[in-house]
Amino acid sequence: MIALEPLASEHFGTAAKWLSASDINQWLTSEWRGRMVEPALIGIAVRNKRNRFFLVRCEGEPSGLVALADWDPIDKVAMIWYVRGEPSFGGRGVITDAVVQLVRLAFSEFDIEALYAWIMEDNHRSRRVLERAGFREAGRLRSATRHEERQIDRIYFDLTRQD
Ligand SMILES: CC(C)(COP(=O)(O)OP(=O)(O)OC[C@H]1O[C@@H](n2cnc3c(N)ncnc32)[C@H](O)[C@@H]1OP(=O)(O)O)[C@@H](O)C(=O)NCCC(=O)NCCS
């Protein structure tokens, strides 16, 4: 069973450890990419009203994070992002399930009308997560991110409440 819970301070250390791992943060926005994250920074991010962080538990065990960022309650739009923190939970669709749950929460509880996400063009796993969760490719921003010393494209996906 996969369950989400708001990220509480006792898990800031775990989240910081996950987000400090280069095999994870290399795929994230430049804000997180290639840096060591202290638990205090997670605390600052959690207090930002434009963010919502959720711990993902699989069979009761912390396994990853799903989050909203850039939440604009006037335009009713937010960005969704996620990481699978523990390697042992890979290949089981845990984060896909968690993303589906966060999408439902966003549309039913947070009065959000549109969600979007962006991936680096070669992030095939993340593409699958979004496609399985019902997102559609919305467009490409060419040469708009960096991965492994290369300038590559961002691919945007979106999902609306109407979908
Ligand atoms: C993206 C991420 C959350 C996916 O979680 P995961 O536990 O690896 O997910 P899964 O193992 O269930 O794989 C997801 C899908 O990718 C597929 N996949 C796995 N490895 C793959 C590969 N090398 N190439 C292509 N597809 C792959 C799986 O088959 C699965 O597709 P399916 O649901 O159709 O079977 C995880 O890889 C991660 O944390 N990556 C780093 C952070 C990141 O990229 N976050 C997203 C930023 S936009």
The ligand as an ORCA input file, in Angstrom:
! r2SCAN-3c Opt
* xyz 0 1
  C      11.672      9.107    -11.914
  C      11.600      8.182    -10.704
  C      10.824      8.854     -9.578
  C      10.875      6.915    -11.156
  O      10.744      6.073    -10.052
  P      11.101      4.548    -10.201
  O      10.963      3.887     -8.902
  O      12.441      4.483    -10.879
  O       9.931      4.076    -11.109
  P       9.784      2.683    -11.776
  O      10.958      1.804    -11.473
  O       8.448      2.215    -11.384
  O       9.869      3.039    -13.314
  C       9.014      3.976    -13.876
  C       8.808      3.599    -15.314
  O      10.032      3.788    -16.031
  C      10.357      2.577    -16.717
  N      11.815      2.499    -16.740
  C      12.613      2.084    -15.752
  N      13.900      2.181    -16.162
  C      13.870      2.683    -17.411
  C      14.875      3.028    -18.350
  N      16.158      2.909    -18.068
  N      14.465      3.528    -19.551
  C      13.184      3.674    -19.839
  N      12.180      3.389    -18.977
  C      12.537      2.894    -17.784
  C       9.718      1.485    -15.927
  O       9.492      0.345    -16.720
  C       8.427      2.148    -15.515
  O       7.527      2.166    -16.581
  P       6.167      1.318    -16.477
  O       5.404      1.967    -15.345
  O       5.526      1.525    -17.805
  O       6.589     -0.094    -16.175
  C      13.008      7.790    -10.161
  O      13.718      7.147    -11.182
  C      13.783      8.963     -9.619
  O      13.675      9.320     -8.459
  N      14.607      9.593    -10.491
  C      15.426     10.719    -10.084
  C      14.587     11.950     -9.831
  C      13.710     12.319    -11.008
  O      14.032     12.081    -12.150
  N      12.589     12.950    -10.682
  C      11.670     13.470    -11.665
  C      12.095     14.833    -12.067
  S      10.982     15.473    -13.298
*
